[in-house]
Amino acid sequence: MRNKNTARKKQSDINIFTDYLMSQNAWRSPESIDSVQLADYMARAMNVRKNDKSEYEPSSLRCLQSSIN
């Protein structure tokens, strides 16, 4: 059984990534993007900032990447 907090965190990270895709006019479900293109989007997404324009901590970016993979 998955932990509720883990599931909520994963969904939050996926939402951040899909928001990034929408900002790039590239909205598709992450599952439908081929691995090469997904890696490219993820590399560019690692340069995103929070809504308040501050930067994410490196560990937060690593967690975001892990949630999407």
Secondary structure, DSSP 8 states (H G I E B T S, - for coil): ---HHHHHHHHHHHHHHHHHHHHTT----GGGS-HHHHHHHHHHHTT-B-TTS-B--HHHHHHHHHHH-
